[in-house]
Amino acid sequence: MPALSRSASLDGPVGLDRPSLTQVLTEAGVPERQQRMRTSQIWGWLYKRGAPSYDAMTDLPASLRDALAVMLPWQRPVVSSLQNSADGTIKWLVRLADGREVEMVYIPEEDRAALCISTQVGCTLACTFCHTGTMKLVRNLTAGEIVEQVRLAKDTLADWDDRAPRKLTNIVVMGMGEPLFNYENLRAALRIAMDGEGIGISRRRVTLSTSGVVPRIAEAGADLRSRLAISLHAVTDDLRDDLVPINRKWPIAELLAACRAYPHDGRAITFEYVMLAGVNDSDADARALVGLLKGFPAKVNLIPFNPWPGSSYQCSSWRRIEAFAQILERAGHASPVRTPRGRDILAACGQLKTASERTRKTVAAGAA
């Protein structure tokens, strides 16, 4: 990839794979005998030590740092705001170089600490229970912008010291947007995140969530082999057509066939199922779900609906959720009920929508 073609993105070296980075060094006049060493140095600065700029890469010659600044302009995304929930969840509003914004969320638990990252500014899916789905799609994130979310979180958490226990152990691609509609950039970013000489998060600790872009599921299985999560939410095509409109293109049978073919390596595929009172939460729905998942390892995350302004849905009662879970568990499917995290800062599942977008809507409504 020609190095100069990336300058408009202002990602600098972040998101480039090693061959592309080596190509930049070639164009910068670095002798061939030094290119491997310099590539490794830059890689380490970016993903082991969290360098915020070329100037921080102090073992590179000043002349090379100056050349890189011209060839690959680097303007990192910045944190517009940071909110801390009472339960320890952190939500960042991240402003990109073009002024657009996305959200990401850090969710610490006893045995893991996951970062939920975004892949698009806005979303095209229009899932009716999801706040993000009320936004219009603006654009895909670049690979660099996806990786920078991880780097920004590690900055906030002071998580660059390899001698200390990791504060960020898992990545879940469940933020704003449909990841598989931005697959090439996502793939490049996750390869860096999972690189043992990069950020170094095991593919077993990376979960890729999709609403059902069936053709890309096979590609993700071949390229990434990360954990897979499916936003299912209904057991019939008629209902799923309404809740998750992408189902009209790739219905449940096609989606489940792709899941059965996914290289799960003995690990259960996770199915996300938001609990909507009187909509998808009956015992009959639970039994139908058991039937759909027959024949391959599956775990069902039951998600109490997280309210957001303007939504017409109600969360199922706790008694109804427990009854639904018992039917799944008796059939052999683990069905944990996801504890809502970050509700007080609108960081829970289905609540992400950039603060700037909310503000614009509020101002517009006030002026009407």
C-alpha positions as CSV (number, residue, x, y, z in Angstrom):
1,M,0.0,0.0,0.0
2,P,1.5,3.4,-0.9
3,A,2.4,5.2,2.3
4,L,1.3,8.6,1.1
5,S,-2.2,7.4,0.2
6,R,-2.9,7.2,3.9
7,S,-2.0,10.8,4.9
8,A,-5.5,12.1,4.7
9,S,-6.6,9.7,7.5
10,L,-4.0,11.2,10.0
11,D,-3.6,7.8,11.6
12,G,0.2,8.0,11.3
13,P,1.7,4.5,11.7
14,V,-1.2,3.2,13.8
15,G,-3.1,0.4,12.0
16,L,-0.4,-0.3,9.4
17,D,0.8,-3.9,9.2
18,R,4.5,-4.7,9.2
19,P,5.0,-4.9,5.4
20,S,3.3,-1.5,5.0
21,L,5.4,0.0,7.7
22,T,8.5,-1.4,6.1
23,Q,7.4,0.2,2.8
24,V,7.2,3.5,4.5
25,L,10.7,3.1,5.8
26,T,11.9,2.2,2.3
27,E,10.3,5.5,1.0
28,A,11.9,7.4,3.8
29,G,15.4,6.2,2.7
30,V,16.1,3.7,5.5
31,P,18.8,1.3,4.3
32,E,17.4,-2.2,3.6
33,R,19.7,-3.7,6.3
34,Q,18.1,-1.5,8.9
35,Q,14.4,-1.8,7.9
36,R,13.6,-4.9,10.0
37,M,15.1,-3.4,13.1
38,R,13.4,0.0,12.6
39,T,10.0,-1.7,11.9
40,S,10.3,-3.7,15.1
41,Q,11.3,-0.5,17.1
42,I,8.3,1.4,15.8
43,W,6.0,-1.6,16.4
44,G,7.2,-1.8,20.0
45,W,6.8,1.9,20.6
46,L,3.2,1.8,19.4
47,Y,1.9,-1.4,20.9
48,K,4.2,-2.2,23.8
49,R,5.0,1.2,25.2
50,G,2.1,3.3,23.9
51,A,4.1,6.1,22.3
52,P,1.8,9.1,21.7
53,S,3.9,10.7,19.0
54,Y,7.0,10.2,16.8
55,D,9.0,12.4,19.2
56,A,8.5,9.8,21.9
57,M,10.4,7.2,19.8
58,T,13.7,8.3,21.2
59,D,15.8,5.4,19.8
60,L,14.9,6.4,16.2
61,P,17.2,8.9,14.5
62,A,15.7,12.4,14.6
63,S,15.9,12.6,10.8
64,L,13.7,9.5,10.5
65,R,11.2,10.9,13.0
66,D,11.0,14.1,11.0
67,A,10.6,12.2,7.7
68,L,7.8,10.0,9.2
69,A,6.0,13.1,10.4
70,V,5.9,14.4,6.8
71,M,5.1,11.1,5.1
72,L,2.6,9.8,7.6
73,P,1.0,12.8,9.5
74,W,-0.3,11.5,12.9
75,Q,-3.1,13.2,14.8
76,R,-4.3,10.9,17.5
77,P,-8.0,10.8,18.5
78,V,-8.6,12.6,21.7
79,V,-10.9,11.9,24.7
80,S,-13.7,14.5,24.6
81,S,-15.2,13.3,27.8
82,L,-14.8,10.4,30.3
83,Q,-17.5,9.2,32.6
84,N,-17.1,6.8,35.5
85,S,-20.0,4.7,36.6
86,A,-20.7,3.8,40.2
87,D,-20.1,0.2,39.3
88,G,-16.5,0.8,37.9
89,T,-17.5,1.0,34.3
90,I,-15.8,3.8,32.3
91,K,-17.2,5.3,29.1
92,W,-15.1,7.5,26.8
93,L,-16.4,9.8,24.1
94,V,-13.6,9.8,21.5
95,R,-13.2,12.6,19.0
96,L,-11.6,11.6,15.7
97,A,-9.3,13.7,13.6
98,D,-12.3,14.8,11.4
99,G,-14.3,15.9,14.4
100,R,-16.6,12.9,14.4
101,E,-17.1,11.0,17.7
102,V,-17.6,7.4,18.9
103,E,-18.0,5.8,22.3
104,M,-16.1,3.0,23.9
105,V,-16.7,1.3,27.3
106,Y,-14.4,-0.4,29.8
107,I,-16.1,-3.1,32.0
108,P,-14.0,-4.5,34.9
109,E,-15.1,-7.7,36.5
110,E,-13.4,-10.0,39.1
111,D,-11.7,-12.3,36.6
112,R,-11.5,-10.1,33.5
113,A,-11.6,-6.5,32.3
114,A,-13.1,-6.0,28.8
115,L,-13.0,-3.0,26.5
116,C,-16.0,-2.6,24.2
117,I,-14.9,-0.9,21.0
118,S,-16.7,0.8,18.1
119,T,-16.1,0.2,14.4
120,Q,-18.4,2.8,12.7
121,V,-19.5,6.3,13.4
122,G,-23.2,5.6,13.7
123,C,-24.9,2.4,12.4
124,T,-27.0,1.2,9.5
125,L,-28.8,-1.6,11.2
126,A,-31.7,0.2,12.9
127,C,-32.3,-2.5,15.4
128,T,-35.5,-1.2,17.1
129,F,-34.4,-1.8,20.7
130,C,-30.9,-0.2,20.4
131,H,-30.1,3.4,21.0
132,T,-27.2,3.4,18.6
133,G,-29.5,2.1,15.9
134,T,-31.3,5.5,15.9
135,M,-28.2,7.2,14.6
136,K,-27.4,7.4,10.9
137,L,-24.2,5.8,9.6
138,V,-21.6,8.5,8.9
139,R,-18.6,6.4,8.0
140,N,-16.4,3.4,8.8
141,L,-13.6,3.8,11.2
142,T,-10.1,3.2,9.8
143,A,-7.9,0.4,11.2
144,G,-5.9,3.0,13.0
145,E,-8.9,4.5,14.7
146,I,-10.0,1.1,15.9
147,V,-6.6,0.4,17.3
148,E,-6.3,3.8,18.9
149,Q,-9.4,3.1,21.1
150,V,-7.4,0.3,22.7
151,R,-4.4,2.5,23.1
152,L,-6.4,5.4,24.6
153,A,-8.0,3.0,27.1
154,K,-4.5,1.7,28.1
155,D,-3.4,5.3,28.5
156,T,-6.3,6.0,30.9
157,L,-5.7,2.8,32.8
158,A,-1.9,3.2,32.9
159,D,-1.7,-0.3,31.5
160,W,1.5,-0.2,29.5
161,D,3.8,-1.8,32.1
162,D,4.3,-5.5,31.1
163,R,5.6,-6.2,34.6
164,A,2.2,-5.4,36.2
165,P,-1.0,-7.4,35.9
166,R,-3.0,-6.4,32.9
167,K,-5.9,-4.0,33.6
168,L,-7.3,-4.7,30.1
169,T,-7.6,-8.4,29.4
170,N,-10.4,-8.7,26.8
171,I,-11.7,-6.9,23.7
172,V,-15.3,-7.1,22.7
173,V,-16.3,-5.7,19.3
174,M,-19.8,-4.7,20.4
175,G,-19.8,-0.9,20.3
176,M,-21.2,1.4,17.8
177,G,-21.7,0.0,14.3
178,E,-21.9,-3.4,12.6
179,P,-18.3,-4.7,12.7
180,L,-18.6,-7.0,9.7
181,F,-19.7,-4.1,7.5
182,N,-16.2,-2.7,8.1
183,Y,-14.4,-6.0,7.9
184,E,-11.1,-5.1,6.2
185,N,-10.3,-2.4,8.7
186,L,-11.5,-4.5,11.6
187,R,-9.4,-7.4,10.5
188,A,-6.3,-5.3,10.3
189,A,-7.0,-3.8,13.7
190,L,-7.7,-7.1,15.5
191,R,-4.6,-8.7,14.0
192,I,-2.5,-5.9,15.7
193,A,-4.5,-6.3,18.9
194,M,-3.9,-10.1,18.9
195,D,-0.2,-9.9,17.8
196,G,2.1,-11.4,20.5
197,E,4.6,-8.7,19.7
198,G,1.9,-6.0,19.5
199,I,-0.9,-5.4,22.1
200,G,-0.8,-9.1,22.8
201,I,-4.4,-10.0,23.6
202,S,-5.1,-13.7,22.9
203,R,-7.7,-14.4,20.2
204,R,-9.5,-16.4,22.9
205,R,-10.0,-13.1,24.7
206,V,-11.4,-11.3,21.7
207,T,-15.1,-11.5,20.9
208,L,-16.5,-10.3,17.6
209,S,-20.2,-9.6,17.7
210,T,-22.4,-9.4,14.6
211,S,-26.1,-9.0,13.9
212,G,-25.7,-11.5,11.1
213,V,-23.6,-10.5,8.1
214,V,-23.5,-14.1,6.9
215,P,-20.9,-13.9,4.1
216,R,-18.4,-12.3,6.4
217,I,-18.7,-14.8,9.2
218,A,-16.8,-17.4,7.2
219,E,-14.1,-14.9,6.4
220,A,-13.7,-13.9,10.1
221,G,-13.5,-17.6,11.0
222,A,-10.7,-18.1,8.5
223,D,-8.8,-14.9,9.2
224,L,-9.2,-14.2,12.9
225,R,-10.6,-17.3,14.7
226,S,-11.7,-15.1,17.6
227,R,-14.7,-15.8,19.7
228,L,-18.0,-15.2,17.9
229,A,-21.2,-13.6,19.3
230,I,-24.4,-13.3,17.4
231,S,-27.1,-10.7,18.2
232,L,-30.1,-13.0,17.8
233,H,-32.9,-11.6,19.9
234,A,-35.8,-13.5,18.3
235,V,-36.6,-17.1,17.3
236,T,-38.8,-16.4,14.3
237,D,-38.0,-14.6,11.1
238,D,-41.2,-12.5,11.4
239,L,-40.2,-11.0,14.8
240,R,-36.5,-10.8,14.0
241,D,-37.3,-8.9,10.8
242,D,-38.8,-6.2,13.0
243,L,-36.2,-6.3,15.8
244,V,-33.1,-6.8,13.7
245,P,-33.9,-5.7,10.1
246,I,-30.8,-7.2,8.6
247,N,-32.6,-10.5,9.1
248,R,-34.6,-9.7,6.0
249,K,-31.4,-10.2,4.0
250,W,-29.9,-13.1,5.9
251,P,-32.7,-15.0,7.8
252,I,-32.2,-17.1,10.9
253,A,-31.6,-20.4,9.0
254,E,-28.7,-18.9,6.9
255,L,-27.2,-17.3,10.0
256,L,-27.2,-20.5,12.0
257,A,-25.7,-22.4,9.1
258,A,-22.8,-19.9,9.1
259,C,-22.5,-20.4,12.9
260,R,-22.3,-24.1,12.6
261,A,-19.5,-23.8,10.0
262,Y,-17.5,-21.3,12.1
263,P,-14.2,-22.8,13.6
264,H,-15.2,-22.5,17.2
265,D,-12.4,-24.8,18.4
266,G,-14.7,-26.4,21.0
267,R,-15.7,-23.1,22.4
268,A,-19.3,-22.1,22.6
269,I,-20.7,-19.5,20.2
270,T,-22.5,-16.8,22.2
271,F,-25.9,-15.7,21.3
272,E,-27.1,-12.4,22.6
273,Y,-30.7,-12.2,23.5
274,V,-32.2,-9.0,24.8
275,M,-35.2,-9.6,27.1
276,L,-38.2,-7.6,26.0
277,A,-41.4,-7.9,28.0
278,G,-44.2,-9.5,26.1
279,V,-42.2,-9.6,22.9
280,N,-39.7,-12.4,22.9
281,D,-39.6,-13.7,26.5
282,S,-42.2,-16.5,26.7
283,D,-41.6,-20.1,27.6
284,A,-42.5,-21.0,24.0
285,D,-39.8,-18.6,22.8
286,A,-37.3,-20.3,25.1
287,R,-38.2,-23.8,23.9
288,A,-38.0,-22.6,20.3
289,L,-34.5,-21.2,21.0
290,V,-33.4,-24.6,22.3
291,G,-34.5,-26.1,19.1
292,L,-32.6,-23.6,17.0
293,L,-29.3,-24.2,18.9
294,K,-29.5,-27.9,18.7
295,G,-26.3,-29.6,17.4
296,F,-23.5,-27.2,18.3
297,P,-22.0,-25.6,21.4
298,A,-23.9,-22.5,22.3
299,K,-24.1,-20.1,25.2
300,V,-27.0,-17.6,25.5
301,N,-26.4,-14.2,27.1
302,L,-29.7,-13.0,28.4
303,I,-29.6,-9.2,28.4
304,P,-32.2,-7.3,30.5
305,F,-33.3,-4.5,28.2
306,N,-31.6,-1.2,29.0
307,P,-34.0,1.7,28.7
308,W,-33.1,4.8,26.7
309,P,-35.0,8.0,26.0
310,G,-37.8,7.4,23.5
311,S,-37.8,3.6,23.5
312,S,-41.2,1.9,23.5
313,Y,-39.9,-1.4,25.0
314,Q,-40.0,-2.6,28.6
315,C,-37.6,-5.0,30.3
316,S,-38.9,-8.4,31.1
317,S,-39.5,-9.1,34.8
318,W,-36.8,-10.8,36.7
319,R,-39.1,-13.8,37.3
320,R,-39.7,-14.1,33.6
321,I,-36.0,-13.9,32.8
322,E,-35.2,-16.6,35.3
323,A,-37.9,-18.9,33.9
324,F,-36.5,-18.4,30.4
325,A,-33.0,-19.1,31.6
326,Q,-34.1,-22.4,33.4
327,I,-35.5,-23.8,30.1
328,L,-32.2,-23.1,28.3
329,E,-30.1,-24.5,31.1
330,R,-32.1,-27.7,31.4
331,A,-31.4,-28.2,27.7
332,G,-27.6,-27.9,28.4
333,H,-27.0,-24.3,27.3
334,A,-25.3,-21.9,29.7
335,S,-27.6,-18.9,30.0
336,P,-26.1,-16.3,32.3
337,V,-28.1,-13.1,32.8
338,R,-25.9,-10.2,32.0
339,T,-25.7,-7.8,34.8
340,P,-26.4,-4.3,33.4
341,R,-23.2,-2.2,33.7
342,G,-22.9,1.5,33.4
343,R,-26.6,2.3,33.2
344,D,-26.1,5.5,35.1
345,I,-23.8,6.8,32.4
346,L,-25.8,5.3,29.4
347,A,-22.9,2.8,28.8
348,A,-24.9,-0.4,29.1
349,C,-25.7,-2.7,26.1
350,G,-27.9,-1.0,23.5
351,Q,-27.4,2.5,25.1
352,L,-24.4,3.8,23.2
353,K,-25.1,7.0,21.3
354,T,-22.6,9.8,21.2
355,A,-23.2,12.7,23.5
356,S,-22.8,15.1,20.6
357,E,-25.6,13.4,18.7
358,R,-27.8,13.5,21.8
359,T,-27.0,17.2,22.3
360,R,-27.9,18.0,18.7
361,K,-31.2,16.2,19.0
362,T,-32.0,18.0,22.2
363,V,-31.1,21.4,20.7
364,A,-33.2,20.7,17.6
365,A,-36.2,19.7,19.7
366,G,-35.9,22.8,21.8
367,A,-35.9,25.0,18.7
368,A,-38.9,23.3,17.1
